[in-house]
Amino acid sequence: MDRRQERQEQRIDQGIQSGALTPREANRLEKGQQHVENLETKAQADGKITAKEKLRLEHAQDVQSKRIYRQKHDKQTQ
């Protein structure tokens, strides 16, 4: 999960640098990434991530990935 989280944050940073993301879009995407991190922290609280928790985390990562793609490829630019 950490590697995927890191890659998605790099995608957001790249979008900011290239101008593909507006500051507002980038802020919203960063908040989404923080939400995923919070879910992961809660899942690890008892020392073990269950299969159900893993599915939930993967789904949250999938949703966030789609949001990043959509925002980077829309007509809005900096």
mmCIF file of the N, C-alpha and C atoms, coordinates in Angstrom:
data_MODEL
# 
_entry.id   MODEL 
# 
loop_
_atom_site.group_PDB 
_atom_site.id 
_atom_site.type_symbol 
_atom_site.label_atom_id 
_atom_site.label_alt_id 
_atom_site.label_comp_id 
_atom_site.label_asym_id 
_atom_site.label_entity_id 
_atom_site.label_seq_id 
_atom_site.pdbx_PDB_ins_code 
_atom_site.Cartn_x 
_atom_site.Cartn_y 
_atom_site.Cartn_z 
_atom_site.occupancy 
_atom_site.B_iso_or_equiv 
_atom_site.pdbx_formal_charge 
_atom_site.auth_seq_id 
_atom_site.auth_comp_id 
_atom_site.auth_asym_id 
_atom_site.auth_atom_id 
_atom_site.pdbx_PDB_model_num 
ATOM 1   N N  . MET A 1 1  ? 0.813   -1.196 0.000   1.00 0.00 ? 1  MET A N  1 
ATOM 2   C CA . MET A 1 1  ? 0.000   0.000  0.000   1.00 0.00 ? 1  MET A CA 1 
ATOM 3   C C  . MET A 1 1  ? 0.859   1.263  0.000   1.00 0.00 ? 1  MET A C  1 
ATOM 4   N N  . ASP A 1 2  ? 1.954   1.230  0.723   1.00 0.00 ? 2  ASP A N  1 
ATOM 5   C CA . ASP A 1 2  ? 2.791   2.427  0.821   1.00 0.00 ? 2  ASP A CA 1 
ATOM 6   C C  . ASP A 1 2  ? 3.378   2.828  -0.523  1.00 0.00 ? 2  ASP A C  1 
ATOM 7   N N  . ARG A 1 3  ? 3.780   1.833  -1.327  1.00 0.00 ? 3  ARG A N  1 
ATOM 8   C CA . ARG A 1 3  ? 4.351   2.131  -2.638  1.00 0.00 ? 3  ARG A CA 1 
ATOM 9   C C  . ARG A 1 3  ? 3.319   2.790  -3.545  1.00 0.00 ? 3  ARG A C  1 
ATOM 10  N N  . ARG A 1 4  ? 2.104   2.264  -3.517  1.00 0.00 ? 4  ARG A N  1 
ATOM 11  C CA . ARG A 1 4  ? 1.045   2.828  -4.355  1.00 0.00 ? 4  ARG A CA 1 
ATOM 12  C C  . ARG A 1 4  ? 0.707   4.243  -3.891  1.00 0.00 ? 4  ARG A C  1 
ATOM 13  N N  . GLN A 1 5  ? 0.636   4.426  -2.604  1.00 0.00 ? 5  GLN A N  1 
ATOM 14  C CA . GLN A 1 5  ? 0.363   5.740  -2.030  1.00 0.00 ? 5  GLN A CA 1 
ATOM 15  C C  . GLN A 1 5  ? 1.432   6.740  -2.491  1.00 0.00 ? 5  GLN A C  1 
ATOM 16  N N  . GLU A 1 6  ? 2.668   6.307  -2.445  1.00 0.00 ? 6  GLU A N  1 
ATOM 17  C CA . GLU A 1 6  ? 3.780   7.160  -2.847  1.00 0.00 ? 6  GLU A CA 1 
ATOM 18  C C  . GLU A 1 6  ? 3.702   7.517  -4.333  1.00 0.00 ? 6  GLU A C  1 
ATOM 19  N N  . ARG A 1 7  ? 3.383   6.541  -5.176  1.00 0.00 ? 7  ARG A N  1 
ATOM 20  C CA . ARG A 1 7  ? 3.264   6.793  -6.616  1.00 0.00 ? 7  ARG A CA 1 
ATOM 21  C C  . ARG A 1 7  ? 2.149   7.784  -6.913  1.00 0.00 ? 7  ARG A C  1 
ATOM 22  N N  . GLN A 1 8  ? 1.039   7.654  -6.215  1.00 0.00 ? 8  GLN A N  1 
ATOM 23  C CA . GLN A 1 8  ? -0.081  8.562  -6.446  1.00 0.00 ? 8  GLN A CA 1 
ATOM 24  C C  . GLN A 1 8  ? 0.261   9.976  -6.007  1.00 0.00 ? 8  GLN A C  1 
ATOM 25  N N  . GLU A 1 9  ? 0.984   10.107 -4.926  1.00 0.00 ? 9  GLU A N  1 
ATOM 26  C CA . GLU A 1 9  ? 1.418   11.433 -4.496  1.00 0.00 ? 9  GLU A CA 1 
ATOM 27  C C  . GLU A 1 9  ? 2.393   12.033 -5.510  1.00 0.00 ? 9  GLU A C  1 
ATOM 28  N N  . GLN A 1 10 ? 3.240   11.195 -6.107  1.00 0.00 ? 10 GLN A N  1 
ATOM 29  C CA . GLN A 1 10 ? 4.148   11.673 -7.148  1.00 0.00 ? 10 GLN A CA 1 
ATOM 30  C C  . GLN A 1 10 ? 3.361   12.139 -8.371  1.00 0.00 ? 10 GLN A C  1 
ATOM 31  N N  . ARG A 1 11 ? 2.292   11.438 -8.706  1.00 0.00 ? 11 ARG A N  1 
ATOM 32  C CA . ARG A 1 11 ? 1.452   11.843 -9.837  1.00 0.00 ? 11 ARG A CA 1 
ATOM 33  C C  . ARG A 1 11 ? 0.831   13.212 -9.586  1.00 0.00 ? 11 ARG A C  1 
ATOM 34  N N  . ILE A 1 12 ? 0.401   13.453 -8.353  1.00 0.00 ? 12 ILE A N  1 
ATOM 35  C CA . ILE A 1 12 ? -0.168  14.758 -8.004  1.00 0.00 ? 12 ILE A CA 1 
ATOM 36  C C  . ILE A 1 12 ? 0.909   15.832 -8.125  1.00 0.00 ? 12 ILE A C  1 
ATOM 37  N N  . ASP A 1 13 ? 2.092   15.564 -7.572  1.00 0.00 ? 13 ASP A N  1 
ATOM 38  C CA . ASP A 1 13 ? 3.194   16.535 -7.647  1.00 0.00 ? 13 ASP A CA 1 
ATOM 39  C C  . ASP A 1 13 ? 3.561   16.838 -9.097  1.00 0.00 ? 13 ASP A C  1 
ATOM 40  N N  . GLN A 1 14 ? 3.596   15.811 -9.936  1.00 0.00 ? 14 GLN A N  1 
ATOM 41  C CA . GLN A 1 14 ? 3.923   15.998 -11.347 1.00 0.00 ? 14 GLN A CA 1 
ATOM 42  C C  . GLN A 1 14 ? 2.860   16.857 -12.021 1.00 0.00 ? 14 GLN A C  1 
ATOM 43  N N  . GLY A 1 15 ? 1.595   16.645 -11.660 1.00 0.00 ? 15 GLY A N  1 
ATOM 44  C CA . GLY A 1 15 ? 0.507   17.448 -12.220 1.00 0.00 ? 15 GLY A CA 1 
ATOM 45  C C  . GLY A 1 15 ? 0.602   18.910 -11.824 1.00 0.00 ? 15 GLY A C  1 
ATOM 46  N N  . ILE A 1 16 ? 1.045   19.160 -10.610 1.00 0.00 ? 16 ILE A N  1 
ATOM 47  C CA . ILE A 1 16 ? 1.239   20.538 -10.139 1.00 0.00 ? 16 ILE A CA 1 
ATOM 48  C C  . ILE A 1 16 ? 2.373   21.191 -10.931 1.00 0.00 ? 16 ILE A C  1 
ATOM 49  N N  . GLN A 1 17 ? 3.490   20.471 -11.062 1.00 0.00 ? 17 GLN A N  1 
ATOM 50  C CA . GLN A 1 17 ? 4.655   21.018 -11.758 1.00 0.00 ? 17 GLN A CA 1 
ATOM 51  C C  . GLN A 1 17 ? 4.377   21.279 -13.234 1.00 0.00 ? 17 GLN A C  1 
ATOM 52  N N  . SER A 1 18 ? 3.599   20.399 -13.861 1.00 0.00 ? 18 SER A N  1 
ATOM 53  C CA . SER A 1 18 ? 3.331   20.563 -15.294 1.00 0.00 ? 18 SER A CA 1 
ATOM 54  C C  . SER A 1 18 ? 2.219   21.571 -15.563 1.00 0.00 ? 18 SER A C  1 
ATOM 55  N N  . GLY A 1 19 ? 1.474   21.928 -14.516 1.00 0.00 ? 19 GLY A N  1 
ATOM 56  C CA . GLY A 1 19 ? 0.362   22.860 -14.687 1.00 0.00 ? 19 GLY A CA 1 
ATOM 57  C C  . GLY A 1 19 ? -0.939  22.168 -15.052 1.00 0.00 ? 19 GLY A C  1 
ATOM 58  N N  . ALA A 1 20 ? -0.941  20.835 -15.085 1.00 0.00 ? 20 ALA A N  1 
ATOM 59  C CA . ALA A 1 20 ? -2.151  20.088 -15.423 1.00 0.00 ? 20 ALA A CA 1 
ATOM 60  C C  . ALA A 1 20 ? -3.187  20.146 -14.297 1.00 0.00 ? 20 ALA A C  1 
ATOM 61  N N  . LEU A 1 21 ? -2.726  20.428 -13.087 1.00 0.00 ? 21 LEU A N  1 
ATOM 62  C CA . LEU A 1 21 ? -3.625  20.537 -11.934 1.00 0.00 ? 21 LEU A CA 1 
ATOM 63  C C  . LEU A 1 21 ? -3.650  21.972 -11.437 1.00 0.00 ? 21 LEU A C  1 
ATOM 64  N N  . THR A 1 22 ? -4.842  22.465 -11.164 1.00 0.00 ? 22 THR A N  1 
ATOM 65  C CA . THR A 1 22 ? -4.959  23.768 -10.536 1.00 0.00 ? 22 THR A CA 1 
ATOM 66  C C  . THR A 1 22 ? -4.669  23.601 -9.048  1.00 0.00 ? 22 THR A C  1 
ATOM 67  N N  . PRO A 1 23 ? -4.351  24.665 -8.342  1.00 0.00 ? 23 PRO A N  1 
ATOM 68  C CA . PRO A 1 23 ? -4.116  24.548 -6.896  1.00 0.00 ? 23 PRO A CA 1 
ATOM 69  C C  . PRO A 1 23 ? -5.319  23.936 -6.158  1.00 0.00 ? 23 PRO A C  1 
ATOM 70  N N  . ARG A 1 24 ? -6.511  24.305 -6.580  1.00 0.00 ? 24 ARG A N  1 
ATOM 71  C CA . ARG A 1 24 ? -7.714  23.768 -5.929  1.00 0.00 ? 24 ARG A CA 1 
ATOM 72  C C  . ARG A 1 24 ? -7.836  22.260 -6.161  1.00 0.00 ? 24 ARG A C  1 
ATOM 73  N N  . GLU A 1 25 ? -7.587  21.833 -7.398  1.00 0.00 ? 25 GLU A N  1 
ATOM 74  C CA . GLU A 1 25 ? -7.646  20.396 -7.698  1.00 0.00 ? 25 GLU A CA 1 
ATOM 75  C C  . GLU A 1 25 ? -6.594  19.634 -6.897  1.00 0.00 ? 25 GLU A C  1 
ATOM 76  N N  . ALA A 1 26 ? -5.380  20.179 -6.867  1.00 0.00 ? 26 ALA A N  1 
ATOM 77  C CA . ALA A 1 26 ? -4.289  19.530 -6.146  1.00 0.00 ? 26 ALA A CA 1 
ATOM 78  C C  . ALA A 1 26 ? -4.616  19.412 -4.656  1.00 0.00 ? 26 ALA A C  1 
ATOM 79  N N  . ASN A 1 27 ? -5.186  20.466 -4.082  1.00 0.00 ? 27 ASN A N  1 
ATOM 80  C CA . ASN A 1 27 ? -5.556  20.445 -2.670  1.00 0.00 ? 27 ASN A CA 1 
ATOM 81  C C  . ASN A 1 27 ? -6.590  19.358 -2.402  1.00 0.00 ? 27 ASN A C  1 
ATOM 82  N N  . ARG A 1 28 ? -7.578  19.264 -3.269  1.00 0.00 ? 28 ARG A N  1 
ATOM 83  C CA . ARG A 1 28 ? -8.630  18.262 -3.104  1.00 0.00 ? 28 ARG A CA 1 
ATOM 84  C C  . ARG A 1 28 ? -8.052  16.841 -3.215  1.00 0.00 ? 28 ARG A C  1 
ATOM 85  N N  . LEU A 1 29 ? -7.144  16.648 -4.164  1.00 0.00 ? 29 LEU A N  1 
ATOM 86  C CA . LEU A 1 29 ? -6.526  15.332 -4.337  1.00 0.00 ? 29 LEU A CA 1 
ATOM 87  C C  . LEU A 1 29 ? -5.640  14.980 -3.140  1.00 0.00 ? 29 LEU A C  1 
ATOM 88  N N  . GLU A 1 30 ? -4.939  15.964 -2.603  1.00 0.00 ? 30 GLU A N  1 
ATOM 89  C CA . GLU A 1 30 ? -4.113  15.731 -1.418  1.00 0.00 ? 30 GLU A CA 1 
ATOM 90  C C  . GLU A 1 30 ? -4.978  15.307 -0.226  1.00 0.00 ? 30 GLU A C  1 
ATOM 91  N N  . LYS A 1 31 ? -6.140  15.930 -0.096  1.00 0.00 ? 31 LYS A N  1 
ATOM 92  C CA . LYS A 1 31 ? -7.057  15.547 0.984   1.00 0.00 ? 31 LYS A CA 1 
ATOM 93  C C  . LYS A 1 31 ? -7.530  14.112 0.795   1.00 0.00 ? 31 LYS A C  1 
ATOM 94  N N  . GLY A 1 32 ? -7.766  13.724 -0.444  1.00 0.00 ? 32 GLY A N  1 
ATOM 95  C CA . GLY A 1 32 ? -8.156  12.343 -0.734  1.00 0.00 ? 32 GLY A CA 1 
ATOM 96  C C  . GLY A 1 32 ? -7.056  11.367 -0.362  1.00 0.00 ? 32 GLY A C  1 
ATOM 97  N N  . GLN A 1 33 ? -5.818  11.732 -0.647  1.00 0.00 ? 33 GLN A N  1 
ATOM 98  C CA . GLN A 1 33 ? -4.692  10.878 -0.274  1.00 0.00 ? 33 GLN A CA 1 
ATOM 99  C C  . GLN A 1 33 ? -4.585  10.768 1.246   1.00 0.00 ? 33 GLN A C  1 
ATOM 100 N N  . GLN A 1 34 ? -4.835  11.861 1.947   1.00 0.00 ? 34 GLN A N  1 
ATOM 101 C CA . GLN A 1 34 ? -4.797  11.837 3.407   1.00 0.00 ? 34 GLN A CA 1 
ATOM 102 C C  . GLN A 1 34 ? -5.875  10.910 3.953   1.00 0.00 ? 34 GLN A C  1 
ATOM 103 N N  . HIS A 1 35 ? -7.039  10.914 3.319   1.00 0.00 ? 35 HIS A N  1 
ATOM 104 C CA . HIS A 1 35 ? -8.129  10.026 3.730   1.00 0.00 ? 35 HIS A CA 1 
ATOM 105 C C  . HIS A 1 35 ? -7.698  8.564  3.603   1.00 0.00 ? 35 HIS A C  1 
ATOM 106 N N  . VAL A 1 36 ? -7.037  8.224  2.508   1.00 0.00 ? 36 VAL A N  1 
ATOM 107 C CA . VAL A 1 36 ? -6.570  6.854  2.300   1.00 0.00 ? 36 VAL A CA 1 
ATOM 108 C C  . VAL A 1 36 ? -5.534  6.504  3.364   1.00 0.00 ? 36 VAL A C  1 
ATOM 109 N N  . GLU A 1 37 ? -4.643  7.417  3.669   1.00 0.00 ? 37 GLU A N  1 
ATOM 110 C CA . GLU A 1 37 ? -3.644  7.181  4.716   1.00 0.00 ? 37 GLU A CA 1 
ATOM 111 C C  . GLU A 1 37 ? -4.308  6.945  6.068   1.00 0.00 ? 37 GLU A C  1 
ATOM 112 N N  . ASN A 1 38 ? -5.356  7.711  6.365   1.00 0.00 ? 38 ASN A N  1 
ATOM 113 C CA . ASN A 1 38 ? -6.078  7.526  7.616   1.00 0.00 ? 38 ASN A CA 1 
ATOM 114 C C  . ASN A 1 38 ? -6.738  6.151  7.677   1.00 0.00 ? 38 ASN A C  1 
ATOM 115 N N  . LEU A 1 39 ? -7.309  5.711  6.556   1.00 0.00 ? 39 LEU A N  1 
ATOM 116 C CA . LEU A 1 39 ? -7.911  4.378  6.512   1.00 0.00 ? 39 LEU A CA 1 
ATOM 117 C C  . LEU A 1 39 ? -6.865  3.299  6.784   1.00 0.00 ? 39 LEU A C  1 
ATOM 118 N N  . GLU A 1 40 ? -5.691  3.482  6.199   1.00 0.00 ? 40 GLU A N  1 
ATOM 119 C CA . GLU A 1 40 ? -4.623  2.504  6.394   1.00 0.00 ? 40 GLU A CA 1 
ATOM 120 C C  . GLU A 1 40 ? -4.157  2.481  7.848   1.00 0.00 ? 40 GLU A C  1 
ATOM 121 N N  . THR A 1 41 ? -4.041  3.647  8.445   1.00 0.00 ? 41 THR A N  1 
ATOM 122 C CA . THR A 1 41 ? -3.632  3.736  9.848   1.00 0.00 ? 41 THR A CA 1 
ATOM 123 C C  . THR A 1 41 ? -4.637  3.031  10.752  1.00 0.00 ? 41 THR A C  1 
ATOM 124 N N  . LYS A 1 42 ? -5.917  3.246  10.490  1.00 0.00 ? 42 LYS A N  1 
ATOM 125 C CA . LYS A 1 42 ? -6.959  2.576  11.280  1.00 0.00 ? 42 LYS A CA 1 
ATOM 126 C C  . LYS A 1 42 ? -6.904  1.070  11.099  1.00 0.00 ? 42 LYS A C  1 
ATOM 127 N N  . ALA A 1 43 ? -6.672  0.631  9.869   1.00 0.00 ? 43 ALA A N  1 
ATOM 128 C CA . ALA A 1 43 ? -6.624  -0.805 9.590   1.00 0.00 ? 43 ALA A CA 1 
ATOM 129 C C  . ALA A 1 43 ? -5.446  -1.463 10.307  1.00 0.00 ? 43 ALA A C  1 
ATOM 130 N N  . GLN A 1 44 ? -4.337  -0.741 10.441  1.00 0.00 ? 44 GLN A N  1 
ATOM 131 C CA . GLN A 1 44 ? -3.147  -1.295 11.086  1.00 0.00 ? 44 GLN A CA 1 
ATOM 132 C C  . GLN A 1 44 ? -3.163  -1.136 12.602  1.00 0.00 ? 44 GLN A C  1 
ATOM 133 N N  . ALA A 1 45 ? -4.157  -0.490 13.131  1.00 0.00 ? 45 ALA A N  1 
ATOM 134 C CA . ALA A 1 45 ? -4.194  -0.184 14.568  1.00 0.00 ? 45 ALA A CA 1 
ATOM 135 C C  . ALA A 1 45 ? -4.117  -1.429 15.438  1.00 0.00 ? 45 ALA A C  1 
ATOM 136 N N  . ASP A 1 46 ? -4.744  -2.513 14.990  1.00 0.00 ? 46 ASP A N  1 
ATOM 137 C CA . ASP A 1 46 ? -4.725  -3.735 15.799  1.00 0.00 ? 46 ASP A CA 1 
ATOM 138 C C  . ASP A 1 46 ? -3.561  -4.653 15.425  1.00 0.00 ? 46 ASP A C  1 
ATOM 139 N N  . GLY A 1 47 ? -2.691  -4.186 14.550  1.00 0.00 ? 47 GLY A N  1 
ATOM 140 C CA . GLY A 1 47 ? -1.502  -4.950 14.202  1.00 0.00 ? 47 GLY A CA 1 
ATOM 141 C C  . GLY A 1 47 ? -1.652  -5.838 12.988  1.00 0.00 ? 47 GLY A C  1 
ATOM 142 N N  . LYS A 1 48 ? -2.860  -5.992 12.467  1.00 0.00 ? 48 LYS A N  1 
ATOM 143 C CA . LYS A 1 48 ? -3.073  -6.872 11.327  1.00 0.00 ? 48 LYS A CA 1 
ATOM 144 C C  . LYS A 1 48 ? -4.150  -6.279 10.421  1.00 0.00 ? 48 LYS A C  1 
ATOM 145 N N  . ILE A 1 49 ? -3.914  -6.338 9.128   1.00 0.00 ? 49 ILE A N  1 
ATOM 146 C CA . ILE A 1 49 ? -4.914  -5.881 8.168   1.00 0.00 ? 49 ILE A CA 1 
ATOM 147 C C  . ILE A 1 49 ? -5.688  -7.102 7.682   1.00 0.00 ? 49 ILE A C  1 
ATOM 148 N N  . THR A 1 50 ? -6.990  -7.108 7.928   1.00 0.00 ? 50 THR A N  1 
ATOM 149 C CA . THR A 1 50 ? -7.825  -8.226 7.501   1.00 0.00 ? 50 THR A CA 1 
ATOM 150 C C  . THR A 1 50 ? -8.085  -8.141 6.000   1.00 0.00 ? 50 THR A C  1 
ATOM 151 N N  . ALA A 1 51 ? -8.622  -9.215 5.440   1.00 0.00 ? 51 ALA A N  1 
ATOM 152 C CA . ALA A 1 51 ? -8.932  -9.250 4.010   1.00 0.00 ? 51 ALA A CA 1 
ATOM 153 C C  . ALA A 1 51 ? -9.957  -8.174 3.656   1.00 0.00 ? 51 ALA A C  1 
ATOM 154 N N  . LYS A 1 52 ? -10.937 -7.984 4.526   1.00 0.00 ? 52 LYS A N  1 
ATOM 155 C CA . LYS A 1 52 ? -11.972 -6.974 4.289   1.00 0.00 ? 52 LYS A CA 1 
ATOM 156 C C  . LYS A 1 52 ? -11.369 -5.574 4.296   1.00 0.00 ? 52 LYS A C  1 
ATOM 157 N N  . GLU A 1 53 ? -10.476 -5.326 5.257   1.00 0.00 ? 53 GLU A N  1 
ATOM 158 C CA . GLU A 1 53 ? -9.818  -4.023 5.329   1.00 0.00 ? 53 GLU A CA 1 
ATOM 159 C C  . GLU A 1 53 ? -8.936  -3.790 4.100   1.00 0.00 ? 53 GLU A C  1 
ATOM 160 N N  . LYS A 1 54 ? -8.260  -4.841 3.650   1.00 0.00 ? 54 LYS A N  1 
ATOM 161 C CA . LYS A 1 54 ? -7.408  -4.725 2.479   1.00 0.00 ? 54 LYS A CA 1 
ATOM 162 C C  . LYS A 1 54 ? -8.236  -4.374 1.243   1.00 0.00 ? 54 LYS A C  1 
ATOM 163 N N  . LEU A 1 55 ? -9.386  -5.012 1.081   1.00 0.00 ? 55 LEU A N  1 
ATOM 164 C CA . LEU A 1 55 ? -10.268 -4.699 -0.040  1.00 0.00 ? 55 LEU A CA 1 
ATOM 165 C C  . LEU A 1 55 ? -10.744 -3.251 0.013   1.00 0.00 ? 55 LEU A C  1 
ATOM 166 N N  . ARG A 1 56 ? -11.075 -2.796 1.201   1.00 0.00 ? 56 ARG A N  1 
ATOM 167 C CA . ARG A 1 56 ? -11.531 -1.411 1.367   1.00 0.00 ? 56 ARG A CA 1 
ATOM 168 C C  . ARG A 1 56 ? -10.420 -0.423 1.001   1.00 0.00 ? 56 ARG A C  1 
ATOM 169 N N  . LEU A 1 57 ? -9.195  -0.721 1.439   1.00 0.00 ? 57 LEU A N  1 
ATOM 170 C CA . LEU A 1 57 ? -8.056  0.137  1.113   1.00 0.00 ? 57 LEU A CA 1 
ATOM 171 C C  . LEU A 1 57 ? -7.783  0.147  -0.388  1.00 0.00 ? 57 LEU A C  1 
ATOM 172 N N  . GLU A 1 58 ? -7.841  -1.015 -1.015  1.00 0.00 ? 58 GLU A N  1 
ATOM 173 C CA . GLU A 1 58 ? -7.611  -1.093 -2.460  1.00 0.00 ? 58 GLU A CA 1 
ATOM 174 C C  . GLU A 1 58 ? -8.680  -0.318 -3.224  1.00 0.00 ? 58 GLU A C  1 
ATOM 175 N N  . HIS A 1 59 ? -9.919  -0.427 -2.766  1.00 0.00 ? 59 HIS A N  1 
ATOM 176 C CA . HIS A 1 59 ? -11.002 0.317  -3.416  1.00 0.00 ? 59 HIS A CA 1 
ATOM 177 C C  . HIS A 1 59 ? -10.775 1.824  -3.275  1.00 0.00 ? 59 HIS A C  1 
ATOM 178 N N  . ALA A 1 60 ? -10.391 2.264  -2.085  1.00 0.00 ? 60 ALA A N  1 
ATOM 179 C CA . ALA A 1 60 ? -10.135 3.693  -1.863  1.00 0.00 ? 60 ALA A CA 1 
ATOM 180 C C  . ALA A 1 60 ? -8.981  4.164  -2.750  1.00 0.00 ? 60 ALA A C  1 
ATOM 181 N N  . GLN A 1 61 ? -7.955  3.338  -2.905  1.00 0.00 ? 61 GLN A N  1 
ATOM 182 C CA . GLN A 1 61 ? -6.831  3.688  -3.777  1.00 0.00 ? 61 GLN A CA 1 
ATOM 183 C C  . GLN A 1 61 ? -7.278  3.756  -5.234  1.00 0.00 ? 61 GLN A C  1 
ATOM 184 N N  . ASP A 1 62 ? -8.133  2.822  -5.656  1.00 0.00 ? 62 ASP A N  1 
ATOM 185 C CA . ASP A 1 62 ? -8.647  2.825  -7.028  1.00 0.00 ? 62 ASP A CA 1 
ATOM 186 C C  . ASP A 1 62 ? -9.435  4.100  -7.314  1.00 0.00 ? 62 ASP A C  1 
ATOM 187 N N  . VAL A 1 63 ? -10.304 4.467  -6.387  1.00 0.00 ? 63 VAL A N  1 
ATOM 188 C CA . VAL A 1 63 ? -11.110 5.680  -6.551  1.00 0.00 ? 63 VAL A CA 1 
ATOM 189 C C  . VAL A 1 63 ? -10.201 6.899  -6.647  1.00 0.00 ? 63 VAL A C  1 
ATOM 190 N N  . GLN A 1 64 ? -9.222  6.962  -5.780  1.00 0.00 ? 64 GLN A N  1 
ATOM 191 C CA . GLN A 1 64 ? -8.300  8.099  -5.774  1.00 0.00 ? 64 GLN A CA 1 
ATOM 192 C C  . GLN A 1 64 ? -7.494  8.153  -7.068  1.00 0.00 ? 64 GLN A C  1 
ATOM 193 N N  . SER A 1 65 ? -7.066  7.009  -7.562  1.00 0.00 ? 65 SER A N  1 
ATOM 194 C CA . SER A 1 65 ? -6.305  6.959  -8.809  1.00 0.00 ? 65 SER A CA 1 
ATOM 195 C C  . SER A 1 65 ? -7.129  7.498  -9.972  1.00 0.00 ? 65 SER A C  1 
ATOM 196 N N  . LYS A 1 66 ? -8.382  7.122  -10.032 1.00 0.00 ? 66 LYS A N  1 
ATOM 197 C CA . LYS A 1 66 ? -9.270  7.620  -11.090 1.00 0.00 ? 66 LYS A CA 1 
ATOM 198 C C  . LYS A 1 66 ? -9.468  9.127  -10.981 1.00 0.00 ? 66 LYS A C  1 
ATOM 199 N N  . ARG A 1 67 ? -9.584  9.620  -9.765  1.00 0.00 ? 67 ARG A N  1 
ATOM 200 C CA . ARG A 1 67 ? -9.737  11.066 -9.568  1.00 0.00 ? 67 ARG A CA 1 
ATOM 201 C C  . ARG A 1 67 ? -8.508  11.818 -10.047 1.00 0.00 ? 67 ARG A C  1 
ATOM 202 N N  . ILE A 1 68 ? -7.336  11.283 -9.732  1.00 0.00 ? 68 ILE A N  1 
ATOM 203 C CA . ILE A 1 68 ? -6.097  11.927 -10.160 1.00 0.00 ? 68 ILE A CA 1 
ATOM 204 C C  . ILE A 1 68 ? -6.053  11.971 -11.682 1.00 0.00 ? 68 ILE A C  1 
ATOM 205 N N  . TYR A 1 69 ? -6.356  10.861 -12.318 1.00 0.00 ? 69 TYR A N  1 
ATOM 206 C CA . TYR A 1 69 ? -6.327  10.815 -13.788 1.00 0.00 ? 69 TYR A CA 1 
ATOM 207 C C  . TYR A 1 69 ? -7.291  11.834 -14.388 1.00 0.00 ? 69 TYR A C  1 
ATOM 208 N N  . ARG A 1 70 ? -8.529  11.829 -13.878 1.00 0.00 ? 70 ARG A N  1 
ATOM 209 C CA . ARG A 1 70 ? -9.540  12.758 -14.421 1.00 0.00 ? 70 ARG A CA 1 
ATOM 210 C C  . ARG A 1 70 ? -9.122  14.207 -14.272 1.00 0.00 ? 70 ARG A C  1 
ATOM 211 N N  . GLN A 1 71 ? -8.593  14.554 -13.111 1.00 0.00 ? 71 GLN A N  1 
ATOM 212 C CA . GLN A 1 71 ? -8.213  15.949 -12.872 1.00 0.00 ? 71 GLN A CA 1 
ATOM 213 C C  . GLN A 1 71 ? -7.008  16.356 -13.708 1.00 0.00 ? 71 GLN A C  1 
ATOM 214 N N  . LYS A 1 72 ? -6.070  15.441 -13.919 1.00 0.00 ? 72 LYS A N  1 
ATOM 215 C CA . LYS A 1 72 ? -4.890  15.762 -14.699 1.00 0.00 ? 72 LYS A CA 1 
ATOM 216 C C  . LYS A 1 72 ? -5.231  15.910 -16.186 1.00 0.00 ? 72 LYS A C  1 
ATOM 217 N N  . HIS A 1 73 ? -6.274  15.232 -16.634 1.00 0.00 ? 73 HIS A N  1 
ATOM 218 C CA . HIS A 1 73 ? -6.587  15.219 -18.061 1.00 0.00 ? 73 HIS A CA 1 
ATOM 219 C C  . HIS A 1 73 ? -7.826  16.032 -18.436 1.00 0.00 ? 73 HIS A C  1 
ATOM 220 N N  . ASP A 1 74 ? -8.325  16.846 -17.506 1.00 0.00 ? 74 ASP A N  1 
ATOM 221 C CA . ASP A 1 74 ? -9.444  17.708 -17.863 1.00 0.00 ? 74 ASP A CA 1 
ATOM 222 C C  . ASP A 1 74 ? -8.906  18.979 -18.509 1.00 0.00 ? 74 ASP A C  1 
ATOM 223 N N  . LYS A 1 75 ? -9.800  19.841 -18.906 1.00 0.00 ? 75 LYS A N  1 
ATOM 224 C CA . LYS A 1 75 ? -9.400  21.046 -19.652 1.00 0.00 ? 75 LYS A CA 1 
ATOM 225 C C  . LYS A 1 75 ? -8.846  22.160 -18.757 1.00 0.00 ? 75 LYS A C  1 
ATOM 226 N N  . GLN A 1 76 ? -9.010  22.026 -17.441 1.00 0.00 ? 76 GLN A N  1 
ATOM 227 C CA . GLN A 1 76 ? -8.510  23.059 -16.526 1.00 0.00 ? 76 GLN A CA 1 
ATOM 228 C C  . GLN A 1 76 ? -6.985  22.941 -16.388 1.00 0.00 ? 76 GLN A C  1 
ATOM 229 N N  . THR A 1 77 ? -6.342  24.082 -16.444 1.00 0.00 ? 77 THR A N  1 
ATOM 230 C CA . THR A 1 77 ? -4.906  24.140 -16.217 1.00 0.00 ? 77 THR A CA 1 
ATOM 231 C C  . THR A 1 77 ? -4.601  25.338 -15.336 1.00 0.00 ? 77 THR A C  1 
ATOM 232 N N  . GLN A 1 78 ? -3.392  25.364 -14.836 1.00 0.00 ? 78 GLN A N  1 
ATOM 233 C CA . GLN A 1 78 ? -2.974  26.475 -13.979 1.00 0.00 ? 78 GLN A CA 1 
ATOM 234 C C  . GLN A 1 78 ? -2.830  27.731 -14.756 1.00 0.00 ? 78 GLN A C  1 
# 
